[in-house]
Amino acid sequence: MHKINFSFLQKPLLQKIAFIIFGICSALIIIELGLRIGGRAFFYSQELRNQTSLKQKGEYRILCLGESTTAFGGKYSWPAQLEKILNDRNVGVRFKIINKGIPGCDSSVQLSHLNNNLKMYSPNLVVAMLGINDGRGVFDYSANMQPNKLKLFFTGLRVYKLTRIFWVNLICRVNKFCKLKMSSVDRKTGELISETNISLASVGNNNEQLKQKAIELDPRNSAAYINLGDCFYKNMQYQKAETMYQKAIELDPSNHVAYTSLGVFYARQRQYVKAEELLNKAKLMYPDDSAAAVALEGCYRNQQRNPELIKMYKRLIVNYRRIKEILNQNNIQLVCVQYPRCNINSLKMIFQDQQDGIIFVDNEQTFEGALEKESYSVYFTDMFANNFGHCTAKGNRLLAENIAKVILKEIFGK
């Protein structure tokens, strides 16, 4: 029997596959080039504004360092609004802000540019809000560790960074949608929690009805139980809150938010062993879960477990301290700003016994208070860090006002 030769069919198929691969690669290269050109245009525009500061004499210059939370916003970014707020206070000094925020950067990038920025702009003050991109608790930055060059190449691509941002925001938006799904039904029935300022006290008396309603609406919606758990916790009904979080994990063992929520609950109850187990599991499932990282850091801090804290923040500690050292050598004051809704102690821990001469800005209670009055979307455009994101114009205004208040008080005595 003669064997049938299928090579004449394989050749066109291989050619098609080759063309598809070539097309995808070409498209990625074009997108990468486009993003790099767009980035150049962004930095050129930013530099034009910064160079204006150099042409005017007798002004108090403030250099702002950070990543996208600092860079983005244009005239509504917090550095731009900080300049206006400071000048509107009429303290007898003309302020000029230099925004050197770099989207997607970490503290290592800002450190590498610091000396050049100091020479170019000669600032009187440096305000830094850094750390969210340093991958807390994800990497082991030991002294003997050699960087993976291939990994650095791919993670440095603009296409990779853009894809990562889209992916993180997609996950956050899906989680947010799931949480809001039940709230939209709540407004229709008038029986569940809604955004109509129903008192949390009324929630506690209807636990069985609420739980049954949630199951009827969507028996597999773990986010609905997380939402209920949050509400019960705020109403100090801790046992009910714990039950809701546990049910969320039971319904969807792959939902990292459920593990984080229960872990945070146990951390607040000072059940640190349980909390750490759940929070570490959440970070294994989703390494960018900053809410889990912050809670885990709180567990270590409350137990005075400094070795774990130092390991968690190793790269950021080294870079932040080096930044302070360089500024001290140039007799320039450092202002360290904590991110919205994050605890200031985690920032102070970075410097430990080297806190003298540093001015710290706490933004935890400022934003928590604001969010009690208005919705999350009023102050943030996304949830890339889980408990906070990039600020809206109003969010940046709140950030700038808080920074301005501290600067005027600590430096100018106003």
C-alpha positions in Angstrom: 0.0 0.0 0.0 1.3 3.4 -0.9 1.6 6.1 1.8 -0.1 9.3 1.1 2.1 12.3 1.1 0.5 15.2 2.9 3.5 17.6 2.6 1.6 19.6 -0.1 -1.0 20.4 2.6 1.5 21.2 5.4 3.5 23.8 3.4 0.6 26.3 3.0 -0.4 25.7 6.6 3.1 26.4 7.9 3.3 29.5 5.7 0.0 30.8 7.2 1.3 30.2 10.7 4.5 32.0 9.8 2.6 34.9 8.4 0.4 35.1 11.5 3.4 35.1 13.8 5.1 37.7 11.6 2.0 39.9 11.7 1.6 39.7 15.4 5.3 40.5 16.0 5.1 43.4 13.5 2.0 44.7 15.3 3.7 44.5 18.7 6.8 46.3 17.3 4.7 49.1 15.9 2.7 49.4 19.1 6.0 49.4 21.1 7.4 52.2 18.9 4.2 54.2 19.1 4.2 53.9 22.9 7.8 55.0 23.1 7.2 58.0 20.8 4.2 58.9 22.9 6.3 58.6 26.0 8.9 60.9 24.5 6.2 63.4 23.7 4.9 63.2 27.3 8.3 63.8 28.8 9.1 66.6 26.3 5.9 68.3 27.3 6.7 67.8 31.0 10.2 69.1 30.5 8.9 72.2 28.7 6.9 73.1 31.8 9.8 72.2 34.1 12.2 74.4 32.1 10.0 77.4 32.6 11.0 77.2 36.3 14.6 77.6 35.5 14.0 81.0 33.7 12.6 82.7 36.7 14.8 83.8 39.6 14.1 84.2 43.3 11.6 81.3 43.5 11.3 78.4 46.0 11.7 75.3 43.9 10.1 72.0 44.8 11.1 68.8 43.0 8.4 66.1 43.0 9.4 62.5 42.6 7.0 59.6 42.0 5.5 57.3 39.4 2.3 57.6 37.4 0.3 58.8 40.4 2.6 61.8 40.4 3.2 62.2 36.6 -0.4 62.0 35.3 -3.0 64.7 35.4 -1.4 67.6 33.6 -2.7 70.8 35.2 -4.8 68.7 37.5 -1.9 66.5 38.8 -1.1 66.9 42.5 2.2 68.7 41.8 0.5 71.2 39.5 -2.3 71.8 42.1 0.3 72.0 44.9 2.0 74.9 43.1 -1.3 76.8 42.9 -2.3 76.1 46.5 1.0 77.2 47.9 1.1 80.4 45.8 -2.5 81.2 46.7 -1.6 81.2 50.4 0.6 84.4 49.9 3.3 83.5 52.4 5.8 85.9 50.9 7.5 83.3 48.7 6.9 82.4 45.1 6.7 78.6 44.6 7.7 76.7 41.5 7.0 73.0 41.2 9.0 70.6 39.0 7.1 67.4 38.3 9.6 64.6 37.6 7.1 61.7 38.0 7.8 58.8 35.7 5.0 56.5 34.8 5.7 52.9 35.6 8.9 53.6 37.4 10.1 52.3 40.8 12.3 53.8 43.4 15.5 52.5 41.7 14.7 54.6 38.6 14.1 57.8 40.6 17.3 57.2 42.5 19.3 56.8 39.2 18.0 60.2 38.0 18.3 62.1 41.2 21.7 63.6 40.9 21.0 64.9 37.4 17.7 66.3 38.5 19.4 68.1 41.4 22.0 69.6 39.1 19.4 70.7 36.5 16.8 72.2 38.7 18.6 73.1 42.0 15.5 72.5 44.1 15.1 73.9 47.7 12.9 70.9 48.6 12.2 67.4 47.4 8.8 65.8 47.8 8.7 62.0 47.2 5.8 59.6 46.9 7.4 56.3 46.0 7.1 52.6 46.5 3.9 51.2 45.0 5.8 49.8 42.0 8.6 48.3 44.0 6.8 44.9 44.3 6.6 44.6 48.0 6.8 41.0 49.2 7.1 39.7 45.7 10.8 39.6 45.0 13.8 38.6 47.1 16.3 41.4 46.6 19.2 39.7 48.3 22.7 41.1 47.8 23.8 38.0 45.9 20.9 37.9 43.6 21.8 38.5 39.9 19.1 40.1 37.8 17.5 38.1 35.0 18.4 40.1 31.9 15.8 38.4 29.7 13.1 39.2 32.3 14.3 42.8 32.7 14.1 43.2 28.9 10.5 42.0 28.6 9.3 43.8 31.7 10.9 47.0 30.4 8.8 46.9 27.2 6.1 49.5 27.0 3.7 46.9 25.5 4.3 44.7 28.6 3.6 47.6 31.0 0.5 48.7 29.1 -0.8 45.1 29.0 -0.2 44.7 32.7 -2.0 48.0 33.5 -5.0 46.9 31.4 -5.0 43.4 33.0 -4.8 44.8 36.6 -7.6 47.3 35.9 -9.7 44.7 34.2 -9.5 42.4 37.3 -10.2 45.4 39.6 -13.2 46.5 37.5 -14.6 43.0 37.4 -14.4 42.7 41.2 -15.9 46.2 41.5 -18.8 45.2 39.2 -19.5 42.1 41.2 -19.6 44.1 44.4 -21.9 46.7 42.8 -24.2 44.0 41.2 -26.0 43.4 44.4 -26.1 47.1 45.3 -28.0 47.8 42.1 -30.6 45.2 43.1 -30.6 46.7 46.6 -31.9 50.1 45.3 -34.8 48.3 43.5 -35.9 46.2 46.5 -35.2 48.6 49.3 -34.3 45.6 51.4 -30.5 45.4 50.9 -27.6 47.7 51.3 -27.5 50.6 48.8 -25.9 53.9 48.1 -28.8 55.8 49.6 -27.2 56.3 53.0 -29.2 53.6 54.7 -27.8 53.3 58.2 -25.7 50.3 58.9 -27.6 49.7 62.0 -30.6 48.5 60.0 -28.4 46.0 58.2 -27.5 44.1 61.3 -31.1 43.1 62.1 -31.8 41.5 58.8 -28.8 39.2 58.4 -30.7 36.0 57.5 -32.9 37.9 55.0 -29.9 39.6 53.4 -28.0 36.3 53.2 -31.0 34.5 51.7 -31.5 37.3 49.2 -27.9 37.2 48.1 -28.1 33.5 47.5 -31.3 33.9 45.5 -29.8 36.6 43.3 -26.6 34.8 42.5 -25.7 31.7 44.5 -22.1 31.7 43.2 -21.4 35.4 43.6 -18.6 35.5 46.2 -18.1 39.2 45.8 -21.7 39.7 47.2 -20.7 38.0 50.4 -17.5 40.1 50.7 -19.7 43.2 50.3 -22.0 42.0 53.1 -19.0 41.1 55.2 -17.6 44.6 54.9 -20.9 46.1 55.9 -21.3 43.8 58.9 -17.7 44.6 60.0 -18.4 48.4 59.9 -21.4 47.8 62.1 -19.2 45.9 64.5 -21.0 42.6 63.9 -17.8 40.7 63.7 -19.1 37.1 63.8 -21.5 37.8 60.9 -18.7 39.5 59.0 -16.4 36.5 59.5 -19.1 34.1 58.3 -19.6 36.2 55.1 -15.9 36.2 54.3 -15.7 32.5 54.9 -18.7 31.9 52.6 -17.0 33.9 49.9 -13.9 31.7 50.0 -16.1 28.6 50.0 -18.0 29.8 46.9 -14.9 30.9 45.0 -11.5 29.5 46.3 -9.8 31.4 43.5 -11.0 34.9 44.6 -7.9 36.5 46.1 -10.0 39.4 47.4 -11.9 37.0 49.7 -8.7 35.7 51.2 -7.5 39.3 51.7 -10.8 40.4 53.3 -10.8 37.5 55.8 -7.0 38.0 56.4 -7.6 41.8 57.1 -10.5 40.8 59.4 -8.3 38.5 61.5 -5.4 41.0 61.5 -7.8 43.6 63.0 -8.8 41.0 65.6 -5.1 40.4 66.4 -5.4 36.8 65.2 -2.1 37.2 63.4 -1.4 33.5 62.6 -4.7 33.1 60.8 -4.2 36.5 59.2 -0.8 35.8 57.8 -1.8 32.5 56.4 -4.7 34.0 54.4 -2.8 37.1 53.3 0.2 35.1 52.1 -2.2 32.9 50.1 -3.8 36.0 48.6 -0.4 37.3 47.5 0.6 34.0 46.0 -2.7 34.1 44.0 -2.3 37.7 43.0 1.2 39.2 43.7 0.0 42.8 43.0 -2.6 42.7 45.9 -1.3 45.7 47.7 -4.2 45.5 50.3 -2.8 42.1 51.3 0.7 43.5 51.4 -0.3 46.5 53.6 -2.2 44.2 56.0 0.7 41.7 56.1 3.1 44.5 56.9 0.7 45.6 59.7 0.8 42.1 61.1 4.6 42.2 61.2 4.7 45.7 62.6 2.2 45.0 65.4 4.2 41.9 66.5 7.5 43.9 66.2 8.8 41.4 63.7 11.3 43.8 62.1 13.2 41.1 60.1 10.1 40.3 58.1 9.4 44.0 57.6 13.0 44.7 56.4 12.8 41.8 54.0 9.5 42.9 52.7 10.7 46.5 52.0 14.4 45.7 51.3 14.8 47.4 47.9 12.6 50.4 48.8 14.5 50.8 52.1 17.9 50.9 50.4 16.7 53.3 47.7 14.8 55.7 50.0 17.7 55.9 52.4 20.1 56.5 49.6 17.9 59.3 48.3 17.9 60.9 51.8 21.7 60.6 51.9 22.1 62.4 48.6 19.8 65.1 49.7 21.6 65.6 53.0 24.9 66.0 51.1 23.2 68.8 49.1 21.5 70.4 52.1 18.1 69.8 50.6 15.0 69.0 52.8 13.1 65.7 52.1 9.4 65.4 52.4 8.1 61.8 52.3 4.4 61.5 51.3 2.4 58.3 52.1 -0.1 57.1 49.5 -3.8 57.7 50.0 -5.4 55.4 52.5 -2.1 53.8 53.5 -0.6 53.8 57.1 2.2 56.4 57.7 4.0 54.0 60.0 5.0 51.7 57.1 6.7 54.7 55.5 8.4 55.8 58.7 9.6 52.2 59.3 11.7 52.5 56.1 14.0 55.0 57.8 13.9 53.6 61.4 16.5 55.5 63.3 17.2 57.9 60.4 13.9 59.8 60.5 15.5 63.0 61.8 15.2 65.8 59.3 12.5 64.1 57.3 9.0 65.6 57.0 6.3 63.0 56.7 2.8 63.5 55.1 0.0 61.2 56.3 -2.8 60.7 53.8 -4.7 57.9 55.4 -7.3 59.6 57.5 -7.6 62.5 55.0 -8.9 60.2 52.3 -10.8 57.8 54.6 -12.7 60.8 55.9 -13.4 62.0 52.4 -14.6 58.6 51.3 -17.1 58.5 54.2 -18.9 61.4 52.6 -18.5 60.7 48.9 -18.1 57.7 46.7 -14.7 56.1 45.6 -15.1 57.3 42.0 -15.1 60.9 43.1 -11.5 60.6 44.2 -10.0 57.8 42.2 -10.2 56.8 38.5 -9.2 53.1 39.0 -8.3 50.6 41.7 -4.8 49.5 40.5 -3.5 49.3 44.1 -6.8 47.7 45.3 -7.4 50.1 48.2 -6.5 53.2 46.1 -5.7 54.1 42.5 -4.8 57.1 40.3 -6.5 60.2 41.6 -9.1 62.2 39.9 -8.7 66.0 39.8 -10.5 66.2 43.1 -8.4 63.4 44.6 -5.2 65.1 43.5 -6.6 68.4 45.0 -7.1 66.7 48.3 -3.6 65.2 48.1 -2.1 68.6 47.2 -3.9 70.4 50.0 -2.6 68.0 52.6 1.0 68.2 51.3 0.7 72.0 51.2 -0.6 72.2 54.7 2.4 70.2 56.0 5.0 72.1 54.0 3.6 75.5 55.2 3.5 74.4 58.8 6.8 72.5 59.0 9.0 74.7 56.8 7.4 78.2 56.9 5.7 78.1 60.2 2.3 79.0 58.7 
